[in-house]
Amino acid sequence: MRMIFRCDPALIDHLPRPVPARTALPDWLRAMPANAHSEIHRREIRTIKQCPPFVDAMAYGVMILLPCDIMVERGAFSWDWDVPAPATANHPRAPLSFHVAAQLAGAPFANGDKAAIKFNSFWTIELEPGWSLFATHPINREDLPFRLISGLVDADLFHDGGINFPAVWTAQDFSGVLNKGTPVAQCFAVPRGNPELKFESFDEAHARSYAHTVGEVLAKPGVYRKHFRARRGKLTT
């Protein structure tokens, strides 16, 4: 799968490039202990830092990064981003724009009369035929003061305009700086088309395999990681 990112020539030297998600893992994950004491178990147990599905989800795909510092003061946003004017017509220059509250009316994540923010895109994204781009909140990143609204774009067809990323600002009392390079959207390519669903009960062989696999997982740590986790290839540019 090839993902092609393009930007306005006047901005090419001013924009942080999208990066593999595995290179943007948060500091809190790195700082987490691998083991912690459980009063219920009365012993040390592994934390989610040692859960491959948890970490692999966070490391999957690419991260779109905030292009500049955003100053936030209780819902008011400002920035000082001195970049050249884009050479392309109809191209955004501000890092943020907004969706009025009425556009979210009836949605469970609507925030009263408050507008949703929109992280403007400065990169177009082109995928190979038959693939769509799934964009979502950076996975397991509840520490971020916003919540991205997920979307699916047929980026094999729509790739000559930027894909913007709407989000609900969740930290209403936040005052400070949202730093340049903050991950704002986690994106990955997904094949288009509906899967064929098939349902079966276990036969004897599947029942034996189930009992054996689950027994191994319960008996010792690291079974999934050592025997079932696929090797991740290196991302090329």
VOFI-917729 format. One record per residue (C-alpha): residue in three letters; y, x, z. Coordinates in steps of 0.1 Angstrom, whole numbers, plus 2048, in hexadecimal, padded with zeros to 3 digits. Last residue first. Example, Ala and Ser with C-alpha at 12.3 -4.5 7.8 and 13.67 -1.06 7.14 Angstrom:
// residues 2
SER7F5889847;ALA7D387B84E;
END
This chain:
// residues 237
THR84285D815;THR81F85D823;LEU81284C843;LYS7F485E851;GLY7D484A853;ARG7C9838872;ARG7A483C87B;ALA79481B883;ARG78C8128A7;PHE7688088AA;HIS7548248BB;LYS76A8398D1;ARG7888228D6;TYR7738038DA;VAL75B8138F2;GLY777825906;PRO76C81B929;LYS748814935;ALA7317F893E;LEU7467D9934;VAL74B7E6910;GLU7277F090D;GLY71B7CE919;VAL7337BD901;THR7247D08E4;HIS7007CB8EE;ALA7037A68F5;TYR7167A08D5;SER6FE7B58C0;ARG6E07A28CE;ALA6F17808C7;HIS6FA78C8A4;ALA6D679589D;GLU6C87758AB;ASP6E075F897;PHE7027578A5;SER71273789A;GLU72673687A;PHE74872D86D;LYS75973884C;LEU77E739844;GLU789746822;PRO7AA758828;ASN7CA74A818;GLY7DE760800;ARG7F877B803;PRO7ED79D810;VAL8027A982D;ALA81B7C682E;PHE8297D084F;CYS84B7CE860;GLN8577D3884;ALA87B7C9888;VAL8997D589E;PRO88D7F78A9;THR8AB8088BA;GLY8B78258A4;LYS8DC8218AC;ASN8DE8168D0;LEU8E37F38DE;VAL9007FC8F5;GLY90A7EC915;SER90E7CA926;PHE8F07B3927;ASP8F579293B;GLN8E877C91F;ALA8C9791919;THR8B777B900;TRP8CA7808E0;VAL8B776B8C6;ALA8AF77E8A6;PRO8B377C881;PHE8A779986B;ASN8B679D848;ILE8A17A682A;GLY8B87B8811;GLY8B97AF7ED;ASP8A77BD7CE;HIS8847BA7DE;PHE87B7957DC;LEU85B7957C6;ASP8447AE7D7;ALA8587A77F6;ASP84A7847FB;VAL85B78181C;LEU84B77683D;GLY86177085C;SER861775881;ILE88076D896;LEU88978D8A9;ARG88E78A8CF;PHE8AB79C8DE;PRO8B27B28FC;LEU8957C98F5;ASP87E7CF913;GLU8667B4906;ARG85A7CD8EC;ASN8367C38EA;ILE8387C48C4;PRO85A7CC8B4;HIS8657A88AC;THR85779D88A;ALA8597A4865;PHE83B79C84E;LEU8407AA82B;SER82C79A810;TRP8127A97F8;GLY80479D7D7;PRO8157B67C1;GLU81F7D67D4;LEU83C7D57ED;GLU8617DB7E9;ILE8797DD806;THR89F7DD803;TRP8B07F181E;PHE8D27EA82E;SER8C67CB83F;ASN8DD7B8856;PHE8D07B1879;LYS8D878C87E;ILE8E477F8A0;ALA8DD75B8AA;ALA8FA7458B4;LYS8FE7378D6;ASP9027118DA;GLY8E270D8ED;ASN8CB72A8E8;ALA8B171F8CE;PHE89072F8D5;PRO87D70E8D6;ALA88B7058B4;GLY89C6E28B3;ALA8BE6F08A6;LEU8BB71489B;GLN8D271187D;ALA8EA6FD893;ALA8EF71C8A9;VAL90172F88D;HIS8EE74C87E;PHE90076D882;SER90978E872;LEU9017B187E;PRO9027D5870;ALA9227CE85D;ARG9257DB839;PRO9117C1827;HIS90C7C5801;ASN9197AA7E9;ALA9227C47CF;THR9137E67D2;ALA9278067D9;PRO9268007FE;ALA946809810;PRO94282B821;VAL93782C845;ASP94C82C865;TRP93881687D;ASP94B80C89C;TRP9387EE8AA;SER93E7CD8BC;PHE9297B18CB;ALA9337978E4;GLY9177868F7;ARG91D794919;GLU92D7B590D;VAL9197C68F2;MET9227E58DF;ILE90C7EC8C1;ASP9048108B8;CYS8FB815893;PRO8E080F879;LEU8C77FC88F;LEU8A4806884;ILE88A7F486F;MET8687FE87C;VAL849802867;GLY8257F6868;TYR80F7F8887;ALA81680D8A6;MET81D7F08BD;ALA7FD7DF8B1;ASP7EA7FF8B5;VAL7F68028D9;PHE7E97E08E5;PRO7C97E28CF;PRO7C28058DD;CYS7C47FB902;GLN7C981B916;LYS7EE81591C;ILE7E47F2926;THR7DA801948;ARG7B880F951;ILE7AB807974;GLU7AB81B994;ARG79780B9B1;ARG7967EE9C8;HIS7907D69AB;ILE7A87BB9B9;GLU7C07D59C8;SER7C27E69A6;HIS7CE80A9A6;ALA7DE816985;ASN7D282B968;ALA7E1838948;PRO803838959;MET82082B943;ALA83A845939;ARG831845914;LEU83181F914;TRP85381E925;ASP86183790C;PRO85C81F8F0;LEU8468268D1;ALA85B82E8B3;THR8458488A1;ARG82882F8A0;ALA83E81688F;PRO84182C870;VAL866830869;PRO88181D856;ARG89D83584D;PRO8BC838862;LEU8D983284B;HIS8F7848845;ASP8EC860829;ILE8DF844813;LEU8FE82E819;ALA9128347F9;PRO8F38327E4;ASP8EB80F7F1;CYS8C780D7FE;ARG8A380E7F3;PHE88280C806;ILE86280C7F3;MET842802806;ARG82280E7F6;MET800800800;
END
